[in-house]
Amino acid sequence: MPPKVNTIWGHFFMETKVKYNYEFKIRWVLAVLKQNRSIESVVTADEFNKYNLRKWI
């Protein structure tokens, strides 16, 4: 298992946690942009935060 904390010159750096992978994000962004679906309908379909989707777009 990789370490969760890396040290460089005595400084600690936390690795970022990826909650949603790239394919997940692209699927829902394209649903809004290409299929003309509303953000609310996309968020309701998969139950995640609408502010995340707005940030990705």
Backbone as JSON Lines, residues from 0, in Angstrom:
{"i":0,"aa":"M","n":[0.84,-1.16,0.0],"ca":[0.0,0.0,0.0],"c":[0.9,1.24,0.0]}
{"i":1,"aa":"P","n":[0.6,2.25,-0.86],"ca":[1.43,3.45,-0.88],"c":[1.21,4.28,0.39]}
{"i":2,"aa":"P","n":[2.22,5.01,0.8],"ca":[2.06,5.84,2.01],"c":[1.09,6.97,1.75]}
{"i":3,"aa":"K","n":[0.35,7.36,2.79],"ca":[-0.6,8.46,2.66],"c":[0.06,9.82,2.85]}
{"i":4,"aa":"V","n":[1.24,9.83,3.47],"ca":[1.95,11.08,3.71],"c":[3.36,10.96,3.14]}
{"i":5,"aa":"N","n":[3.73,11.9,2.3],"ca":[5.08,11.94,1.75],"c":[5.86,13.06,2.43]}
{"i":6,"aa":"T","n":[7.16,12.86,2.6],"ca":[7.99,13.92,3.17],"c":[9.07,14.29,2.18]}
{"i":7,"aa":"I","n":[9.27,15.58,2.01],"ca":[10.34,16.12,1.18],"c":[10.95,17.27,1.97]}
{"i":8,"aa":"W","n":[12.23,17.17,2.26],"ca":[12.96,18.18,3.02],"c":[12.28,18.5,4.35]}
{"i":9,"aa":"G","n":[11.7,17.49,4.97],"ca":[11.07,17.68,6.27],"c":[9.65,18.21,6.22]}
{"i":10,"aa":"H","n":[9.1,18.43,5.03],"ca":[7.72,18.91,4.89],"c":[6.81,17.73,4.58]}
{"i":11,"aa":"F","n":[5.6,17.79,5.07],"ca":[4.64,16.72,4.85],"c":[3.66,17.13,3.75]}
{"i":12,"aa":"F","n":[3.39,16.22,2.85],"ca":[2.43,16.45,1.78],"c":[1.42,15.31,1.77]}
{"i":13,"aa":"M","n":[0.15,15.65,1.91],"ca":[-0.9,14.64,1.86],"c":[-1.26,14.36,0.4]}
{"i":14,"aa":"E","n":[-1.5,13.11,0.08],"ca":[-1.97,12.76,-1.25],"c":[-3.45,13.08,-1.35]}
{"i":15,"aa":"T","n":[-3.87,13.57,-2.52],"ca":[-5.27,13.91,-2.68],"c":[-6.1,12.66,-2.95]}
{"i":16,"aa":"K","n":[-7.27,12.64,-2.39],"ca":[-8.18,11.51,-2.58],"c":[-9.08,11.81,-3.77]}
{"i":17,"aa":"V","n":[-9.18,10.88,-4.68],"ca":[-10.03,11.04,-5.86],"c":[-11.36,10.35,-5.57]}
{"i":18,"aa":"K","n":[-12.41,11.16,-5.45],"ca":[-13.72,10.61,-5.13],"c":[-14.44,10.16,-6.4]}
{"i":19,"aa":"Y","n":[-14.35,10.96,-7.45],"ca":[-14.99,10.64,-8.73],"c":[-13.9,10.51,-9.78]}
{"i":20,"aa":"N","n":[-13.88,9.38,-10.49],"ca":[-12.86,9.2,-11.51],"c":[-13.2,9.97,-12.78]}
{"i":21,"aa":"Y","n":[-12.26,10.01,-13.7],"ca":[-12.39,10.8,-14.92],"c":[-13.58,10.36,-15.77]}
{"i":22,"aa":"E","n":[-13.77,9.06,-15.92],"ca":[-14.87,8.54,-16.75],"c":[-16.23,8.95,-16.18]}
{"i":23,"aa":"F","n":[-16.35,8.92,-14.87],"ca":[-17.6,9.32,-14.21],"c":[-17.91,10.78,-14.51]}
{"i":24,"aa":"K","n":[-16.91,11.64,-14.38],"ca":[-17.1,13.07,-14.62],"c":[-17.48,13.34,-16.07]}
{"i":25,"aa":"I","n":[-16.75,12.73,-17.0],"ca":[-17.0,12.94,-18.42],"c":[-18.41,12.48,-18.8]}
{"i":26,"aa":"R","n":[-18.84,11.34,-18.25],"ca":[-20.17,10.82,-18.59],"c":[-21.25,11.84,-18.26]}
{"i":27,"aa":"W","n":[-21.19,12.45,-17.08],"ca":[-22.24,13.37,-16.66],"c":[-22.09,14.76,-17.28]}
{"i":28,"aa":"V","n":[-20.88,15.19,-17.52],"ca":[-20.69,16.48,-18.2],"c":[-21.23,16.4,-19.62]}
{"i":29,"aa":"L","n":[-20.93,15.29,-20.32],"ca":[-21.45,15.13,-21.68],"c":[-22.96,14.97,-21.7]}
{"i":30,"aa":"A","n":[-23.53,14.38,-20.66],"ca":[-24.99,14.27,-20.58],"c":[-25.63,15.65,-20.54]}
{"i":31,"aa":"V","n":[-25.0,16.58,-19.88],"ca":[-25.54,17.94,-19.8],"c":[-25.28,18.7,-21.1]}
{"i":32,"aa":"L","n":[-24.05,18.61,-21.61],"ca":[-23.68,19.42,-22.77],"c":[-24.19,18.87,-24.1]}
{"i":33,"aa":"K","n":[-24.1,17.57,-24.31],"ca":[-24.46,16.98,-25.6],"c":[-25.91,16.51,-25.68]}
{"i":34,"aa":"Q","n":[-26.44,16.01,-24.56],"ca":[-27.8,15.47,-24.57],"c":[-28.83,16.49,-24.08]}
{"i":35,"aa":"N","n":[-28.37,17.7,-23.77],"ca":[-29.24,18.79,-23.32],"c":[-30.06,18.42,-22.08]}
{"i":36,"aa":"R","n":[-29.46,17.66,-21.19],"ca":[-30.14,17.32,-19.93],"c":[-29.84,18.41,-18.9]}
{"i":37,"aa":"S","n":[-30.76,18.62,-18.0],"ca":[-30.53,19.63,-16.96],"c":[-29.61,19.07,-15.89]}
{"i":38,"aa":"I","n":[-28.96,19.96,-15.18],"ca":[-28.06,19.55,-14.1],"c":[-28.85,18.82,-13.03]}
{"i":39,"aa":"E","n":[-30.04,19.3,-12.73],"ca":[-30.86,18.66,-11.7],"c":[-31.24,17.23,-12.06]}
{"i":40,"aa":"S","n":[-31.56,16.98,-13.34],"ca":[-31.93,15.62,-13.74],"c":[-30.74,14.67,-13.69]}
{"i":41,"aa":"V","n":[-29.56,15.17,-14.03],"ca":[-28.35,14.34,-13.99],"c":[-28.0,14.01,-12.55]}
{"i":42,"aa":"V","n":[-28.07,15.0,-11.68],"ca":[-27.72,14.81,-10.27],"c":[-28.71,13.85,-9.6]}
{"i":43,"aa":"T","n":[-29.97,13.95,-9.94],"ca":[-30.99,13.07,-9.38],"c":[-30.77,11.63,-9.83]}
{"i":44,"aa":"A","n":[-30.31,11.44,-11.05],"ca":[-30.11,10.09,-11.59],"c":[-29.02,9.34,-10.84]}
{"i":45,"aa":"D","n":[-27.96,10.03,-10.43],"ca":[-26.85,9.33,-9.79],"c":[-26.58,9.79,-8.36]}
{"i":46,"aa":"E","n":[-27.38,10.72,-7.86],"ca":[-27.32,11.17,-6.47],"c":[-25.94,11.66,-6.02]}
{"i":47,"aa":"F","n":[-25.45,12.69,-6.67],"ca":[-24.25,13.38,-6.2],"c":[-24.53,14.87,-6.2]}
{"i":48,"aa":"N","n":[-23.61,15.65,-5.68],"ca":[-23.83,17.07,-5.44],"c":[-23.82,17.86,-6.74]}
{"i":49,"aa":"K","n":[-24.84,18.72,-6.93],"ca":[-24.93,19.5,-8.16],"c":[-23.81,20.53,-8.28]}
{"i":50,"aa":"Y","n":[-23.25,20.93,-7.17],"ca":[-22.16,21.91,-7.23],"c":[-20.9,21.29,-7.8]}
{"i":51,"aa":"N","n":[-20.7,20.0,-7.59],"ca":[-19.57,19.32,-8.22],"c":[-19.72,19.31,-9.73]}
{"i":52,"aa":"L","n":[-20.91,19.01,-10.21],"ca":[-21.15,18.98,-11.65],"c":[-20.96,20.36,-12.26]}
{"i":53,"aa":"R","n":[-21.43,21.37,-11.6],"ca":[-21.22,22.75,-12.11],"c":[-19.73,23.09,-12.16]}
{"i":54,"aa":"K","n":[-18.98,22.63,-11.2],"ca":[-17.54,22.88,-11.18],"c":[-16.84,22.16,-12.34]}
{"i":55,"aa":"W","n":[-17.28,20.94,-12.65],"ca":[-16.66,20.17,-13.72],"c":[-16.95,20.78,-15.09]}
{"i":56,"aa":"I","n":[-18.15,21.38,-15.25],"ca":[-18.52,21.98,-16.53],"c":[-17.75,23.29,-16.69]}
